[in-house]
Amino acid sequence: MVERIDFDGEILANAPRINMSRRAIICGIASGSVLPFVTSCATNPATGSNQFIMFGEDQVAGMAASAWTDMKAQVPVTANSRLKSRVLNVWNRTVRGAGQTGYVDPNADWDVAVFDTDDVNAFVMPGNRVGVYRGITELTENDDQLSSVLGHETGHVVGRHAAERLSITTAAQAGLMLGQIAITQSETLSKYGTAIGALGGAAMQFGVVLPYSRRHESEADRLGVDYMHNAGYDVKQSVRLWELMAANSEVQRQPEFMSTHPDPLNRAAALKQYINAKGYALM
């Protein structure tokens, strides 16, 4: 149930109107003198995207270390040596393909774990940690599709998506906190503090955090295709993978603007367009 909140719009009638991009909003919040953040808004050479980064790679990797250890202790790891060998072989070949771009060290040490659960998913954690669930290996029809999954996860690493998501979330929370402080100091606005806070939280979530998350997924999809191509896998299977993912979805998806991930069929269509544009194949 959604609670309706009514308040007098005249209160904000004379407030200044500011039109800023999501990146400008985030960079502005973080660079304000009231926030002790050291930030960087730079272009990622692999993706061409402007990024907002508050944390170094070592910092983010350190934060993820305990979560990775806990997960491997709590979630069963497969005892199927054939399955693990398959995942590692596809992983090593895909990473070598990624290494041809110059943005990935093909000789870096990676901790790849295959978890023995039905989850149709895979993930990457900062510090070269990759988790693959048995469920995703069973959904994939061939190694080309599995390479698409693993290339996608490598793309998250190259895109520095974990650091950027953490930075965005941290800055957003700090911005909302400062807004709440400002509201409580205003006798007029304090009466509507809950309503304004709820609106601000929704605006930040739907206008900044979720769009960045979906952008990260799309970037990782495209990078994964590049790595597949370099590794000699059939890039057309990346499109087939997302068609399978869409068919496998048992629950109706919420609208895309409310989700951290783009719709699977939209991802398939976007990848088909990307593959044609790059000349990797004709689809």
N, C-alpha and C positions, 0 to 999 in steps of 0.2 A: 504494500500500500504506500502511495506517495502522499505525504502531508502537504496540503496547500498552505502557502504562507503569503499573507497580504500585508503590504506596507505602503506608506504614502510616498509616491514617487517624487513629490515636490521637494523632499529632503535632499535629493541628489540632483535636482534640476540645474543648479548653478555650478555643479562640479565640473572641472575641466575635462574635456574629452581627449583622450590620448589613443592614437592608433599606432600600434607597434606590432612587429612580427613576433612570433613565439620566441625566436632566438634573441631578439632585442629585449623582450620582457625578462627572460631568464638571465641574460648577461647583466641587465640593469639591476635586477634584484641582488645578484651575487656580488656585483662590484660596488655596491653602495657602501659608504664608509661605516655604516652601522653593523655590517656583517664582516667578521674577520676571516674571509675566504680568500684564498689565492686561486684565481681562475684563469682559464685559457679558452678563448674562442678562436679556434683555428680551423683550417681546412684539412680534412683527412686525405692524404694523398691517394689512398686506394679507392675511396668511394667518391671523392670530390665534394663531399658534404661538409658544411660548416658544423663544427662540434663545440659543445660547451663542456669543458672538462675541469673538474675541481680536484680530482684525486689522481695520483700517479699510479702506474701499473702495479708497482710493488705494494702500494697501500691496499689496492683492491684485491690483489692476490692474497695478501695476508688476511683480509677480512673473510675471504672464501675458504681459507684452509681448514678451519674447524668444521664448517658446514660440510665440506667434502669428506672429512674423516668420519663425522657422525653419520653421514649418509651411507658410506661403505660399511659401517658397523651395523646399521639398522636395516638396510635393504639387502636381501640375498643377492649375491653375485653368482652368475651362472657357473655350473660345473661342467657344462657342455663344451668340451675342448674344441670340437669342430665349429661350433657357433662363434666362440671367441676368436678362433683362427680366421674365420671368414671376416669378422668385423675388423680385426687388426690388419688383415691383408688389404681390404678396401680402404681403410683409414690411411695406411702408409702410402698407398698409390695415390690417393687423393691429395694428401699433404705434399707429396712430391710435385704434383701438378700445381698446387698452390705456390710452391717454392719457386716456380718459374716466373712468377709475377714480381719477385724481388721483395715482397712484403711479408713473406713467411720464411722462417729458417727451417728447411727440410730436415736438418739434423738435430733440431731441438728435441728435448725429452718431453714426452707426453704421457700422462697417466690416463689410460683408456679403460674404463670399467663397463662390463656388460651385465646389466642387472636382470635378474630372473623374475620379471613381473610382466603382466599382460599390457602394461601401459604402452600406447602407441605414441612414443615420444623419444626425444633425445635432447641433450642439453650440453652446454659448455660452461665451465666455471673459470674465472681468472686464475692464472697460474698453470695454464696448459693442462686442464683437467676436463675430460670428456666422459659423459655418461650416455650409454645407449641401452634402451630397454628391449627385452626380448620381443615385446609386442610389435615394435616398429620393424624389426628384422623379419617377422612373420608376415607383416602386411606387404612389405616390398616383394616384388615378383622376381627381381634380379639384382645383381650387384651394381648395375648402373643406377637404379633407384636408391640403393643404399648409399652410393657415392654422393647422390644429390643431398641426402640427409646429412652426411658427414661434411660435405663441402659447405653446406649451409652453416653448420656449427663453426667451422673454421672461419667463415665469413664474419661471424660475430666477434671472433678474436681480432681479426684484422681491422674490423670496423670500430674497435674499442667501445663496443656497445654497452658492456657492463659498467664501465667507468662513466659513460655519459648518462646512463639511466640512473645510476646512483647519484650523480651530480644534479640531475634535473629534479629528482625526488627530494633531495636534500634542500635545494634552493627553493623549491615550491613550498615545502613545509615551513622553511624560514620566512618566506614571503607571507604566508598565511598567518604565521605567528605575529609578525610585525603589524599586519593588518588588524588583527584582533586587539593588539595593544593600542593601536591608534583609535579604534572604535570605542574601547572602554574609557579613553580619555576625553571623548566627546559626549557631553550630556545628551545631545539630541540623538546621535547615532547609537549610543549604548542601549537605548530602548529596543533597537532592532538588531542587536549584535548577533543573535542566533541566526536570524534570517539572512543577514548579510554574510555571515561566516559560511553558511550552507551554500549560498550562491557562489561565493568566492572559491570554495572547495570544489564545487561542481565545474566551475569555469576552468580551474587549473587542471582538473582531472581530464575533462573532455576536450579542452582546448590546447593543452600542452603535453601532459604525461602520456596519454594514450596515443595521440598522433605521432609522438616521437617513437613509441614502442612499435607501432605499425611500420613506420619508416625503417626502423632497424631490421625488421623481419624482411621487408622487401629488398633492402640492400644486401642482406645475407643470402637471400635467394639468388640474386644476380651474381654475387661473388662465387657462390657455390657452383653455378653453371660454368663460370670461367674456369674454375679449378677442375671440374669434370672434363671439360673440353681439353685442357692441357694434359690431363691424365689419360686421355684416350677413351673415356667413357661416352656412351650415347646420350647427348644432352637432351634429346627428345623425351627421354624417360623421366626427366625432372617434371615435365608437364603431366605425364601419366601418374606420377607419384601424387600430385595434388588432386587429381581426379579421383584417385583411390582414397585419399584422405577425406574428400568431400563425401564419397559414398559410404565411408566407414563411420561417419558422424551419426550417432544414434539419437542425439538430442538436437532439437532445433536451435540453431545458433542465434545469439542475440545480434541486434543490428551492428554492423561493422564499426560504427563510430563509438560504440560502447565496449569494444573489444581491444585486447592488446595485440591481436593478430589480424591480418587481412583475411577476408573470406577465402577458403581454399580454391573455389572456382575462379575467383578474381586473381588469385596468385597464379593459377594455371594459365589464364589468359595473358597476364603480364609477362610471364616467362616465355610463352610462345612468341609474343611480340619482340622480346629481348633477343631471343635466339635467332629470329629472322633478321633483326637489325644488325646483329654482330656477324651474320653470315656463317654461323656454326652449322646450321641445317636449314632446310626449307620446310616449313610446317603450314 
